[in-house]
Amino acid sequence: MDASCLFCRIVSGEVAATLVYEDKNAVAFLDHRPLFPGHTLLVPRAHVETLIDLPSKMVGPFFETAQTLARAVELAMKAEGTFVAMNNRVSQSVPHLHVHIVPRRRQDGLKGFFWPRTKYKDDEEMKVVQQKIAAALKELSL
């Protein structure tokens, strides 16, 4: 853990976040400035800055979780698909590996990499989205 890292502080529970998933290797939470409601960030529990730094034995489990979350976000948000991406150093706002899982719809307004950020209307809206994704994850694990 890196005490100066925001995502490490979220993983440890020191900083509050709206969690949608956690296991022994990773934590997923709603982005507080989402592209669209349901925009989720998946981070490894261990502090690693980039994909290159992720131990090879963790790559499979980490991306299996990303794959499941992509299905869950799509299902929960009734999206037509998802955008799954990560930055490594350049444009990486927090220097801790994180995967963006963003629900997408045709003609949703995203063009290239100039994305307008939004905010949840209130904590209740964020909580509803959290519950939808958690329910979808539960459904997918059946």
N, CA, C and O atoms as a GROMACS GRO file, in nm:
protein
  568
    1MET      N    1   0.084  -0.119   0.000
    1MET     CA    2   0.000   0.000   0.000
    1MET      C    3   0.088   0.125   0.000
    1MET      O    4   0.192   0.130   0.066
    2ASP      N    5   0.044   0.223  -0.075
    2ASP     CA    6   0.112   0.353  -0.080
    2ASP      C    7   0.020   0.454  -0.013
    2ASP      O    8  -0.086   0.487  -0.066
    3ALA      N    9   0.061   0.504   0.103
    3ALA     CA   10  -0.024   0.593   0.182
    3ALA      C   11  -0.061   0.722   0.110
    3ALA      O   12  -0.158   0.787   0.146
    4SER      N   13   0.016   0.759   0.008
    4SER     CA   14  -0.015   0.882  -0.066
    4SER      C   15  -0.106   0.855  -0.187
    4SER      O   16  -0.147   0.949  -0.256
    5CYS      N   17  -0.138   0.729  -0.212
    5CYS     CA   18  -0.219   0.691  -0.329
    5CYS      C   19  -0.368   0.690  -0.294
    5CYS      O   20  -0.410   0.620  -0.202
    6LEU      N   21  -0.446   0.767  -0.366
    6LEU     CA   22  -0.591   0.773  -0.342
    6LEU      C   23  -0.655   0.635  -0.352
    6LEU      O   24  -0.737   0.600  -0.268
    7PHE      N   25  -0.619   0.558  -0.454
    7PHE     CA   26  -0.684   0.428  -0.472
    7PHE      C   27  -0.642   0.330  -0.362
    7PHE      O   28  -0.724   0.247  -0.321
    8CYS      N   29  -0.519   0.336  -0.315
    8CYS     CA   30  -0.479   0.253  -0.201
    8CYS      C   31  -0.561   0.290  -0.078
    8CYS      O   32  -0.598   0.203   0.001
    9ARG      N   33  -0.589   0.418  -0.063
    9ARG     CA   34  -0.667   0.464   0.052
    9ARG      C   35  -0.813   0.420   0.039
    9ARG      O   36  -0.879   0.394   0.140
   10ILE      N   37  -0.863   0.411  -0.083
   10ILE     CA   38  -0.998   0.356  -0.105
   10ILE      C   39  -0.998   0.207  -0.073
   10ILE      O   40  -1.088   0.159  -0.004
   11VAL      N   41  -0.899   0.134  -0.123
   11VAL     CA   42  -0.889  -0.010  -0.098
   11VAL      C   43  -0.885  -0.039   0.051
   11VAL      O   44  -0.947  -0.134   0.098
   12SER      N   45  -0.811   0.041   0.126
   12SER     CA   46  -0.797   0.018   0.271
   12SER      C   47  -0.921   0.062   0.349
   12SER      O   48  -0.935   0.028   0.466
   13GLY      N   49  -1.010   0.138   0.286
   13GLY     CA   50  -1.128   0.188   0.354
   13GLY      C   51  -1.109   0.324   0.419
   13GLY      O   52  -1.201   0.379   0.478
   14GLU      N   53  -0.989   0.378   0.407
   14GLU     CA   54  -0.960   0.510   0.465
   14GLU      C   55  -1.039   0.620   0.395
   14GLU      O   56  -1.085   0.715   0.458
   15VAL      N   57  -1.055   0.606   0.263
   15VAL     CA   58  -1.133   0.702   0.185
   15VAL      C   59  -1.259   0.630   0.136
   15VAL      O   60  -1.251   0.519   0.082
   16ALA      N   61  -1.372   0.694   0.155
   16ALA     CA   62  -1.499   0.633   0.115
   16ALA      C   63  -1.513   0.630  -0.037
   16ALA      O   64  -1.470   0.722  -0.106
   17ALA      N   65  -1.574   0.525  -0.086
   17ALA     CA   66  -1.607   0.511  -0.227
   17ALA      C   67  -1.731   0.424  -0.236
   17ALA      O   68  -1.765   0.352  -0.141
   18THR      N   69  -1.799   0.430  -0.348
   18THR     CA   70  -1.918   0.350  -0.369
   18THR      C   71  -1.876   0.219  -0.435
   18THR      O   72  -1.868   0.208  -0.557
   19LEU      N   73  -1.850   0.119  -0.351
   19LEU     CA   74  -1.800  -0.010  -0.399
   19LEU      C   75  -1.909  -0.089  -0.468
   19LEU      O   76  -2.024  -0.090  -0.425
   20VAL      N   77  -1.872  -0.156  -0.577
   20VAL     CA   78  -1.964  -0.246  -0.644
   20VAL      C   79  -1.915  -0.390  -0.639
   20VAL      O   80  -1.991  -0.483  -0.665
   21TYR      N   81  -1.786  -0.408  -0.605
   21TYR     CA   82  -1.728  -0.543  -0.602
   21TYR      C   83  -1.597  -0.540  -0.527
   21TYR      O   84  -1.524  -0.441  -0.531
   22GLU      N   85  -1.568  -0.649  -0.456
   22GLU     CA   86  -1.435  -0.667  -0.399
   22GLU      C   87  -1.408  -0.814  -0.377
   22GLU      O   88  -1.499  -0.890  -0.345
   23ASP      N   89  -1.284  -0.852  -0.395
   23ASP     CA   90  -1.239  -0.986  -0.362
   23ASP      C   91  -1.097  -0.973  -0.307
   23ASP      O   92  -1.052  -0.862  -0.278
   24LYS      N   93  -1.026  -1.085  -0.291
   24LYS     CA   94  -0.893  -1.080  -0.230
   24LYS      C   95  -0.790  -1.007  -0.317
   24LYS      O   96  -0.687  -0.964  -0.266
   25ASN      N   97  -0.817  -0.994  -0.446
   25ASN     CA   98  -0.721  -0.934  -0.538
   25ASN      C   99  -0.756  -0.794  -0.587
   25ASN      O  100  -0.667  -0.718  -0.625
   26ALA      N  101  -0.885  -0.760  -0.587
   26ALA     CA  102  -0.927  -0.637  -0.654
   26ALA      C  103  -1.047  -0.574  -0.585
   26ALA      O  104  -1.120  -0.637  -0.509
   27VAL      N  105  -1.066  -0.446  -0.617
   27VAL     CA  106  -1.181  -0.369  -0.569
   27VAL      C  107  -1.235  -0.290  -0.687
   27VAL      O  108  -1.157  -0.237  -0.767
   28ALA      N  109  -1.366  -0.282  -0.698
   28ALA     CA  110  -1.429  -0.201  -0.804
   28ALA      C  111  -1.526  -0.104  -0.739
   28ALA      O  112  -1.598  -0.138  -0.645
   29PHE      N  113  -1.525   0.019  -0.790
   29PHE     CA  114  -1.610   0.123  -0.734
   29PHE      C  115  -1.653   0.217  -0.844
   29PHE      O  116  -1.589   0.225  -0.949
   30LEU      N  117  -1.763   0.289  -0.819
   30LEU     CA  118  -1.813   0.384  -0.918
   30LEU      C  119  -1.720   0.504  -0.926
   30LEU      O  120  -1.676   0.556  -0.823
   31ASP      N  121  -1.692   0.548  -1.048
   31ASP     CA  122  -1.614   0.670  -1.070
   31ASP      C  123  -1.698   0.787  -1.019
   31ASP      O  124  -1.816   0.796  -1.051
   32HIS      N  125  -1.638   0.875  -0.941
   32HIS     CA  126  -1.716   0.987  -0.885
   32HIS      C  127  -1.744   1.096  -0.988
   32HIS      O  128  -1.828   1.183  -0.965
   33ARG      N  129  -1.676   1.090  -1.103
   33ARG     CA  130  -1.706   1.181  -1.215
   33ARG      C  131  -1.724   1.096  -1.340
   33ARG      O  132  -1.637   1.093  -1.427
   34PRO      N  133  -1.837   1.025  -1.350
   34PRO     CA  134  -1.854   0.926  -1.456
   34PRO      C  135  -1.877   0.988  -1.593
   34PRO      O  136  -1.932   1.097  -1.606
   35LEU      N  137  -1.835   0.915  -1.694
   35LEU     CA  138  -1.874   0.950  -1.830
   35LEU      C  139  -2.025   0.931  -1.843
   35LEU      O  140  -2.094   1.015  -1.900
   36PHE      N  141  -2.073   0.820  -1.790
   36PHE     CA  142  -2.216   0.789  -1.783
   36PHE      C  143  -2.239   0.716  -1.651
   36PHE      O  144  -2.146   0.654  -1.599
   37PRO      N  145  -2.360   0.721  -1.595
   37PRO     CA  146  -2.388   0.642  -1.476
   37PRO      C  147  -2.352   0.495  -1.498
   37PRO      O  148  -2.384   0.437  -1.602
   38GLY      N  149  -2.286   0.437  -1.400
   38GLY     CA  150  -2.240   0.300  -1.412
   38GLY      C  151  -2.091   0.290  -1.443
   38GLY      O  152  -2.034   0.181  -1.436
   39HIS      N  153  -2.027   0.402  -1.477
   39HIS     CA  154  -1.882   0.406  -1.504
   39HIS      C  155  -1.810   0.354  -1.379
   39HIS      O  156  -1.816   0.416  -1.273
   40THR      N  157  -1.744   0.242  -1.393
   40THR     CA  158  -1.682   0.171  -1.282
   40THR      C  159  -1.530   0.167  -1.301
   40THR      O  160  -1.480   0.156  -1.413
   41LEU      N  161  -1.458   0.176  -1.189
   41LEU     CA  162  -1.312   0.160  -1.190
   41LEU      C  163  -1.278   0.031  -1.116
   41LEU      O  164  -1.326   0.008  -1.005
   42LEU      N  165  -1.195  -0.051  -1.177
   42LEU     CA  166  -1.145  -0.174  -1.116
   42LEU      C  167  -0.997  -0.154  -1.086
   42LEU      O  168  -0.920  -0.119  -1.175
   43VAL      N  169  -0.957  -0.176  -0.960
   43VAL     CA  170  -0.818  -0.159  -0.920
   43VAL      C  171  -0.769  -0.284  -0.848
   43VAL      O  172  -0.846  -0.349  -0.778
   44PRO      N  173  -0.641  -0.317  -0.864
   44PRO     CA  174  -0.586  -0.426  -0.782
   44PRO      C  175  -0.570  -0.376  -0.639
   44PRO      O  176  -0.545  -0.258  -0.616
   45ARG      N  177  -0.585  -0.465  -0.543
   45ARG     CA  178  -0.564  -0.427  -0.403
   45ARG      C  179  -0.419  -0.384  -0.380
   45ARG      O  180  -0.394  -0.289  -0.306
   46ALA      N  181  -0.327  -0.453  -0.442
   46ALA     CA  182  -0.186  -0.417  -0.426
   46ALA      C  183  -0.156  -0.291  -0.506
   46ALA      O  184  -0.214  -0.268  -0.612
   47HIS      N  185  -0.067  -0.209  -0.453
   47HIS     CA  186  -0.032  -0.086  -0.525
   47HIS      C  187   0.064  -0.121  -0.640
   47HIS      O  188   0.180  -0.155  -0.618
   48VAL      N  189   0.013  -0.112  -0.760
   48VAL     CA  190   0.095  -0.120  -0.881
   48VAL      C  191   0.051  -0.005  -0.969
   48VAL      O  192  -0.068   0.025  -0.978
   49GLU      N  193   0.147   0.060  -1.032
   49GLU     CA  194   0.113   0.180  -1.108
   49GLU      C  195   0.058   0.152  -1.246
   49GLU      O  196  -0.030   0.223  -1.293
   50THR      N  197   0.108   0.049  -1.313
   50THR     CA  198   0.067   0.024  -1.452
   50THR      C  199   0.046  -0.126  -1.474
   50THR      O  200   0.080  -0.208  -1.389
   51LEU      N  201  -0.009  -0.159  -1.588
   51LEU     CA  202  -0.027  -0.298  -1.626
   51LEU      C  203   0.107  -0.371  -1.628
   51LEU      O  204   0.116  -0.488  -1.589
   52ILE      N  205   0.208  -0.303  -1.671
   52ILE     CA  206   0.342  -0.363  -1.676
   52ILE      C  207   0.387  -0.407  -1.538
   52ILE      O  208   0.460  -0.505  -1.525
   53ASP      N  209   0.346  -0.335  -1.434
   53ASP     CA  210   0.387  -0.365  -1.297
   53ASP      C  211   0.304  -0.476  -1.231
   53ASP      O  212   0.342  -0.528  -1.127
   54LEU      N  213   0.190  -0.510  -1.291
   54LEU     CA  214   0.105  -0.613  -1.233
   54LEU      C  215   0.174  -0.749  -1.245
   54LEU      O  216   0.210  -0.789  -1.356
   55PRO      N  217   0.193  -0.820  -1.134
   55PRO     CA  218   0.258  -0.952  -1.143
   55PRO      C  219   0.182  -1.042  -1.241
   55PRO      O  220   0.059  -1.043  -1.244
   56SER      N  221   0.256  -1.116  -1.320
   56SER     CA  222   0.194  -1.197  -1.426
   56SER      C  223   0.091  -1.295  -1.371
   56SER      O  224  -0.008  -1.323  -1.439
   57LYS      N  225   0.111  -1.346  -1.251
   57LYS     CA  226   0.013  -1.439  -1.194
   57LYS      C  227  -0.120  -1.371  -1.162
   57LYS      O  228  -0.221  -1.438  -1.142
   58MET      N  229  -0.120  -1.237  -1.156
   58MET     CA  230  -0.241  -1.162  -1.126
   58MET      C  231  -0.316  -1.116  -1.251
   58MET      O  232  -0.433  -1.078  -1.242
   59VAL      N  233  -0.251  -1.119  -1.365
   59VAL     CA  234  -0.313  -1.068  -1.488
   59VAL      C  235  -0.442  -1.143  -1.519
   59VAL      O  236  -0.546  -1.081  -1.544
   60GLY      N  237  -0.437  -1.275  -1.517
   60GLY     CA  238  -0.557  -1.355  -1.548
   60GLY      C  239  -0.671  -1.326  -1.453
   60GLY      O  240  -0.779  -1.288  -1.499
   61PRO      N  241  -0.652  -1.342  -1.322
   61PRO     CA  242  -0.762  -1.314  -1.229
   61PRO      C  243  -0.814  -1.171  -1.238
   61PRO      O  244  -0.935  -1.148  -1.229
   62PHE      N  245  -0.724  -1.074  -1.255
   62PHE     CA  246  -0.765  -0.935  -1.262
   62PHE      C  247  -0.854  -0.910  -1.384
   62PHE      O  248  -0.958  -0.845  -1.374
   63PHE      N  249  -0.813  -0.962  -1.500
   63PHE     CA  250  -0.892  -0.938  -1.621
   63PHE      C  251  -1.014  -1.027  -1.631
   63PHE      O  252  -1.108  -0.994  -1.704
   64GLU      N  253  -1.015  -1.140  -1.562
   64GLU     CA  254  -1.140  -1.217  -1.552
   64GLU      C  255  -1.243  -1.136  -1.475
   64GLU      O  256  -1.362  -1.138  -1.509
   65THR      N  257  -1.198  -1.065  -1.372
   65THR     CA  258  -1.288  -0.977  -1.298
   65THR      C  259  -1.335  -0.862  -1.387
   65THR      O  260  -1.452  -0.827  -1.385
   66ALA      N  261  -1.244  -0.804  -1.465
   66ALA     CA  262  -1.282  -0.696  -1.557
   66ALA      C  263  -1.387  -0.747  -1.657
   66ALA      O  264  -1.483  -0.676  -1.688
   67GLN      N  265  -1.369  -0.868  -1.705
   67GLN     CA  266  -1.464  -0.926  -1.800
   67GLN      C  267  -1.602  -0.942  -1.735
   67GLN      O  268  -1.704  -0.908  -1.796
   68THR      N  269  -1.607  -0.993  -1.614
   68THR     CA  270  -1.733  -1.010  -1.544
   68THR      C  271  -1.799  -0.875  -1.517
   68THR      O  272  -1.920  -0.861  -1.534
   69LEU      N  273  -1.720  -0.776  -1.474
   69LEU     CA  274  -1.774  -0.643  -1.449
   69LEU      C  275  -1.828  -0.580  -1.577
   69LEU      O  276  -1.930  -0.511  -1.573
   70ALA      N  277  -1.761  -0.602  -1.688
   70ALA     CA  278  -1.811  -0.548  -1.815
   70ALA      C  279  -1.949  -0.604  -1.846
   70ALA      O  280  -2.038  -0.530  -1.889
   71ARG      N  281  -1.968  -0.733  -1.823
   71ARG     CA  282  -2.100  -0.793  -1.843
   71ARG      C  283  -2.202  -0.736  -1.746
   71ARG      O  284  -2.315  -0.705  -1.784
   72ALA      N  285  -2.161  -0.721  -1.620
   72ALA     CA  286  -2.252  -0.673  -1.517
   72ALA      C  287  -2.293  -0.528  -1.542
   72ALA      O  288  -2.411  -0.494  -1.528
   73VAL      N  289  -2.198  -0.443  -1.578
   73VAL     CA  290  -2.231  -0.302  -1.604
   73VAL      C  291  -2.326  -0.292  -1.723
   73VAL      O  292  -2.423  -0.217  -1.720
   74GLU      N  293  -2.298  -0.368  -1.828
   74GLU     CA  294  -2.387  -0.367  -1.945
   74GLU      C  295  -2.528  -0.411  -1.907
   74GLU      O  296  -2.626  -0.347  -1.944
   75LEU      N  297  -2.537  -0.519  -1.832
   75LEU     CA  298  -2.667  -0.571  -1.791
   75LEU      C  299  -2.737  -0.473  -1.696
   75LEU      O  300  -2.854  -0.441  -1.716
   76ALA      N  301  -2.666  -0.426  -1.596
   76ALA     CA  302  -2.725  -0.338  -1.495
   76ALA      C  303  -2.775  -0.207  -1.554
   76ALA      O  304  -2.881  -0.157  -1.515
   77MET      N  305  -2.700  -0.152  -1.647
   77MET     CA  306  -2.733  -0.021  -1.702
   77MET      C  307  -2.812  -0.032  -1.832
   77MET      O  308  -2.842   0.069  -1.896
   78LYS      N  309  -2.848  -0.156  -1.869
   78LYS     CA  310  -2.923  -0.180  -1.994
   78LYS      C  311  -2.853  -0.111  -2.112
   78LYS      O  312  -2.916  -0.048  -2.196
   79ALA      N  313  -2.721  -0.126  -2.114
   79ALA     CA  314  -2.639  -0.065  -2.217
   79ALA      C  315  -2.630  -0.157  -2.338
   79ALA      O  316  -2.657  -0.277  -2.329
   80GLU      N  317  -2.590  -0.100  -2.450
   80GLU     CA  318  -2.571  -0.179  -2.572
   80GLU      C  319  -2.432  -0.242  -2.576
   80GLU      O  320  -2.407  -0.333  -2.654
   81GLY      N  321  -2.343  -0.192  -2.492
   81GLY     CA  322  -2.207  -0.244  -2.485
   81GLY      C  323  -2.131  -0.169  -2.377
   81GLY      O  324  -2.190  -0.094  -2.298
   82THR      N  325  -2.002  -0.191  -2.374
   82THR     CA  326  -1.918  -0.120  -2.278
   82THR      C  327  -1.789  -0.077  -2.346
   82THR      O  328  -1.748  -0.133  -2.448
   83PHE      N  329  -1.729   0.024  -2.289
   83PHE     CA  330  -1.595   0.067  -2.327
   83PHE      C  331  -1.507   0.029  -2.210
   83PHE      O  332  -1.532   0.072  -2.097
   84VAL      N  333  -1.405  -0.051  -2.235
   84VAL     CA  334  -1.313  -0.096  -2.130
   84VAL      C  335  -1.175  -0.046  -2.167
   84VAL      O  336  -1.124  -0.077  -2.274
   85ALA      N  337  -1.115   0.032  -2.076
   85ALA     CA  338  -0.988   0.095  -2.111
   85ALA      C  339  -0.904   0.122  -1.987
   85ALA      O  340  -0.953   0.124  -1.874
   86MET      N  341  -0.775   0.142  -2.011
   86MET     CA  342  -0.685   0.186  -1.905
   86MET      C  343  -0.575   0.270  -1.967
   86MET      O  344  -0.538   0.253  -2.083
   87ASN      N  345  -0.525   0.359  -1.886
   87ASN     CA  346  -0.409   0.438  -1.925
   87ASN      C  347  -0.290   0.386  -1.846
   87ASN      O  348  -0.305   0.340  -1.733
   88ASN      N  349  -0.175   0.394  -1.905
   88ASN     CA  350  -0.051   0.360  -1.836
   88ASN      C  351   0.037   0.484  -1.838
   88ASN      O  352   0.100   0.516  -1.940
   89ARG      N  353   0.041   0.551  -1.727
   89ARG     CA  354   0.115   0.675  -1.703
   89ARG      C  355   0.053   0.796  -1.772
   89ARG      O  356   0.001   0.884  -1.704
   90VAL      N  357   0.056   0.802  -1.904
   90VAL     CA  358   0.000   0.918  -1.975
   90VAL      C  359  -0.152   0.918  -1.955
   90VAL      O  360  -0.218   0.818  -1.981
   91SER      N  361  -0.205   1.029  -1.911
   91SER     CA  362  -0.348   1.046  -1.883
   91SER      C  363  -0.398   0.961  -1.767
   91SER      O  364  -0.518   0.946  -1.748
   92GLN      N  365  -0.307   0.906  -1.690
   92GLN     CA  366  -0.345   0.827  -1.573
   92GLN      C  367  -0.357   0.924  -1.456
   92GLN      O  368  -0.256   0.965  -1.398
   93SER      N  369  -0.479   0.960  -1.420
   93SER     CA  370  -0.500   1.063  -1.318
   93SER      C  371  -0.455   1.019  -1.178
   93SER      O  372  -0.414   1.102  -1.098
   94VAL      N  373  -0.463   0.891  -1.151
   94VAL     CA  374  -0.413   0.836  -1.024
   94VAL      C  375  -0.311   0.729  -1.062
   94VAL      O  376  -0.343   0.637  -1.137
   95PRO      N  377  -0.187   0.740  -1.010
   95PRO     CA  378  -0.083   0.644  -1.047
   95PRO      C  379  -0.099   0.509  -0.976
   95PRO      O  380  -0.011   0.466  -0.901
   96HIS      N  381  -0.211   0.446  -1.002
   96HIS     CA  382  -0.243   0.311  -0.952
   96HIS      C  383  -0.322   0.247  -1.065
   96HIS      O  384  -0.421   0.303  -1.112
   97LEU      N  385  -0.279   0.130  -1.108
   97LEU     CA  386  -0.347   0.062  -1.218
   97LEU      C  387  -0.498   0.064  -1.196
   97LEU      O  388  -0.547   0.027  -1.090
   98HIS      N  389  -0.571   0.107  -1.298
   98HIS     CA  390  -0.717   0.101  -1.290
   98HIS      C  391  -0.774   0.084  -1.431
   98HIS      O  392  -0.724   0.139  -1.529
   99VAL      N  393  -0.880   0.005  -1.436
   99VAL     CA  394  -0.951  -0.022  -1.560
   99VAL      C  395  -1.085   0.050  -1.554
   99VAL      O  396  -1.160   0.034  -1.458
  100HIS      N  397  -1.114   0.128  -1.657
  100HIS     CA  398  -1.242   0.195  -1.670
  100HIS      C  399  -1.338   0.100  -1.742
  100HIS      O  400  -1.305   0.044  -1.846
  101ILE      N  401  -1.456   0.083  -1.686
  101ILE     CA  402  -1.562   0.004  -1.749
  101ILE      C  403  -1.682   0.098  -1.761
  101ILE      O  404  -1.745   0.134  -1.661
  102VAL      N  405  -1.711   0.138  -1.885
  102VAL     CA  406  -1.808   0.244  -1.911
  102VAL      C  407  -1.922   0.188  -1.996
  102VAL      O  408  -1.898   0.134  -2.104
  103PRO      N  409  -2.047   0.201  -1.949
  103PRO     CA  410  -2.159   0.157  -2.033
  103PRO      C  411  -2.171   0.247  -2.155
  103PRO      O  412  -2.153   0.368  -2.146
  104ARG      N  413  -2.202   0.185  -2.270
  104ARG     CA  414  -2.213   0.262  -2.395
  104ARG      C  415  -2.343   0.230  -2.465
  104ARG      O  416  -2.400   0.122  -2.453
  105ARG      N  417  -2.388   0.330  -2.540
  105ARG     CA  418  -2.504   0.318  -2.628
  105ARG      C  419  -2.470   0.387  -2.759
  105ARG      O  420  -2.392   0.482  -2.761
  106ARG      N  421  -2.526   0.340  -2.866
  106ARG     CA  422  -2.506   0.406  -2.995
  106ARG      C  423  -2.551   0.552  -2.982
  106ARG      O  424  -2.652   0.581  -2.919
  107GLN      N  425  -2.476   0.639  -3.042
  107GLN     CA  426  -2.505   0.783  -3.042
  107GLN      C  427  -2.514   0.841  -2.901
  107GLN      O  428  -2.597   0.928  -2.873
  108ASP      N  429  -2.426   0.792  -2.812
  108ASP     CA  430  -2.426   0.844  -2.675
  108ASP      C  431  -2.344   0.972  -2.659
  108ASP      O  432  -2.336   1.029  -2.550
  109GLY      N  433  -2.285   1.017  -2.769
  109GLY     CA  434  -2.214   1.144  -2.764
  109GLY      C  435  -2.064   1.135  -2.744
  109GLY      O  436  -1.995   1.236  -2.755
  110LEU      N  437  -2.012   1.017  -2.714
  110LEU     CA  438  -1.867   1.005  -2.698
  110LEU      C  439  -1.803   0.998  -2.835
  110LEU      O  440  -1.840   0.916  -2.919
  111LYS      N  441  -1.705   1.084  -2.854
  111LYS     CA  442  -1.633   1.088  -2.981
  111LYS      C  443  -1.485   1.094  -2.950
  111LYS      O  444  -1.439   1.184  -2.880
  112GLY      N  445  -1.412   0.999  -3.001
  112GLY     CA  446  -1.268   0.998  -2.976
  112GLY      C  447  -1.240   0.991  -2.827
  112GLY      O  448  -1.306   0.918  -2.754
  113PHE      N  449  -1.143   1.068  -2.784
  113PHE     CA  450  -1.106   1.064  -2.643
  113PHE      C  451  -1.129   1.196  -2.573
  113PHE      O  452  -1.062   1.227  -2.474
  114PHE      N  453  -1.222   1.276  -2.623
  114PHE     CA  454  -1.262   1.401  -2.558
  114PHE      C  455  -1.398   1.376  -2.496
  114PHE      O  456  -1.501   1.390  -2.563
  115TRP      N  457  -1.399   1.339  -2.369
  115TRP     CA  458  -1.521   1.294  -2.306
  115TRP      C  459  -1.571   1.394  -2.205
  115TRP      O  460  -1.496   1.438  -2.117
  116PRO      N  461  -1.697   1.430  -2.216
  116PRO     CA  462  -1.755   1.518  -2.114
  116PRO      C  463  -1.782   1.438  -1.986
  116PRO      O  464  -1.844   1.332  -1.991
  117ARG      N  465  -1.736   1.488  -1.875
  117ARG     CA  466  -1.762   1.422  -1.747
  117ARG      C  467  -1.891   1.477  -1.690
  117ARG      O  468  -1.926   1.593  -1.712
  118THR      N  469  -1.961   1.394  -1.616
  118THR     CA  470  -2.084   1.435  -1.550
  118THR      C  471  -2.072   1.406  -1.402
  118THR      O  472  -1.968   1.359  -1.355
  119LYS      N  473  -2.176   1.434  -1.329
  119LYS     CA  474  -2.182   1.398  -1.187
  119LYS      C  475  -2.313   1.325  -1.163
  119LYS      O  476  -2.410   1.344  -1.235
  120TYR      N  477  -2.313   1.241  -1.061
  120TYR     CA  478  -2.440   1.182  -1.020
  120TYR      C  479  -2.526   1.293  -0.964
  120TYR      O  480  -2.476   1.387  -0.902
  121LYS      N  481  -2.655   1.282  -0.987
  121LYS     CA  482  -2.750   1.384  -0.940
  121LYS      C  483  -2.736   1.402  -0.789
  121LYS      O  484  -2.738   1.514  -0.738
  122ASP      N  485  -2.723   1.289  -0.718
  122ASP     CA  486  -2.707   1.292  -0.573
  122ASP      C  487  -2.658   1.155  -0.528
  122ASP      O  488  -2.641   1.064  -0.610
  123ASP      N  489  -2.635   1.140  -0.399
  123ASP     CA  490  -2.587   1.013  -0.345
  123ASP      C  491  -2.686   0.900  -0.368
  123ASP      O  492  -2.646   0.784  -0.385
  124GLU      N  493  -2.814   0.932  -0.368
  124GLU     CA  494  -2.916   0.830  -0.391
  124GLU      C  495  -2.904   0.770  -0.531
  124GLU      O  496  -2.913   0.649  -0.547
  125GLU      N  497  -2.882   0.856  -0.633
  125GLU     CA  498  -2.865   0.804  -0.768
  125GLU      C  499  -2.744   0.712  -0.775
  125GLU      O  500  -2.748   0.607  -0.839
  126MET      N  501  -2.634   0.752  -0.710
  126MET     CA  502  -2.514   0.669  -0.709
  126MET      C  503  -2.542   0.535  -0.639
  126MET      O  504  -2.493   0.431  -0.683
  127LYS      N  505  -2.619   0.538  -0.532
  127LYS     CA  506  -2.653   0.416  -0.458
  127LYS      C  507  -2.739   0.323  -0.544
  127LYS      O  508  -2.720   0.202  -0.540
  128VAL      N  509  -2.832   0.378  -0.620
  128VAL     CA  510  -2.917   0.297  -0.709
  128VAL      C  511  -2.830   0.227  -0.814
  128VAL      O  512  -2.849   0.109  -0.842
  129VAL      N  513  -2.736   0.301  -0.873
  129VAL     CA  514  -2.646   0.241  -0.973
  129VAL      C  515  -2.562   0.132  -0.908
  129VAL      O  516  -2.544   0.024  -0.966
  130GLN      N  517  -2.511   0.158  -0.788
  130GLN     CA  518  -2.433   0.058  -0.716
  130GLN      C  519  -2.514  -0.070  -0.698
  130GLN      O  520  -2.463  -0.180  -0.722
  131GLN      N  521  -2.639  -0.056  -0.656
  131GLN     CA  522  -2.724  -0.173  -0.632
  131GLN      C  523  -2.753  -0.248  -0.761
  131GLN      O  524  -2.761  -0.371  -0.759
  132LYS      N  525  -2.770  -0.178  -0.872
  132LYS     CA  526  -2.794  -0.243  -1.001
  132LYS      C  527  -2.675  -0.328  -1.042
  132LYS      O  528  -2.691  -0.442  -1.088
  133ILE      N  529  -2.555  -0.273  -1.027
  133ILE     CA  530  -2.435  -0.347  -1.067
  133ILE      C  531  -2.415  -0.466  -0.974
  133ILE      O  532  -2.381  -0.575  -1.020
  134ALA      N  533  -2.435  -0.447  -0.844
  134ALA     CA  534  -2.421  -0.558  -0.749
  134ALA      C  535  -2.520  -0.669  -0.782
  134ALA      O  536  -2.485  -0.787  -0.777
  135ALA      N  537  -2.644  -0.632  -0.816
  135ALA     CA  538  -2.745  -0.732  -0.852
  135ALA      C  539  -2.706  -0.806  -0.980
  135ALA      O  540  -2.724  -0.928  -0.990
  136ALA      N  541  -2.653  -0.733  -1.077
  136ALA     CA  542  -2.610  -0.796  -1.202
  136ALA      C  543  -2.494  -0.892  -1.177
  136ALA      O  544  -2.489  -1.000  -1.235
  137LEU      N  545  -2.400  -0.853  -1.090
  137LEU     CA  546  -2.289  -0.942  -1.057
  137LEU      C  547  -2.340  -1.070  -0.991
  137LEU      O  548  -2.292  -1.179  -1.020
  138LYS      N  549  -2.438  -1.056  -0.903
  138LYS     CA  550  -2.497  -1.172  -0.838
  138LYS      C  551  -2.564  -1.262  -0.941
  138LYS      O  552  -2.549  -1.384  -0.936
  139GLU      N  553  -2.636  -1.203  -1.035
  139GLU     CA  554  -2.704  -1.280  -1.140
  139GLU      C  555  -2.602  -1.353  -1.229
  139GLU      O  556  -2.626  -1.467  -1.269
  140LEU      N  557  -2.490  -1.289  -1.259
  140LEU     CA  558  -2.391  -1.350  -1.346
  140LEU      C  559  -2.318  -1.466  -1.278
  140LEU      O  560  -2.265  -1.554  -1.346
  141SER      N  561  -2.314  -1.466  -1.146
  141SER     CA  562  -2.242  -1.571  -1.077
  141SER      C  563  -2.327  -1.697  -1.058
  141SER      O  564  -2.280  -1.795  -1.002
  142LEU      N  565  -2.452  -1.694  -1.104
  142LEU     CA  566  -2.539  -1.813  -1.091
  142LEU      C  567  -2.500  -1.920  -1.187
  142LEU      O  568  -2.562  -2.026  -1.190
   0.00000   0.00000   0.00000
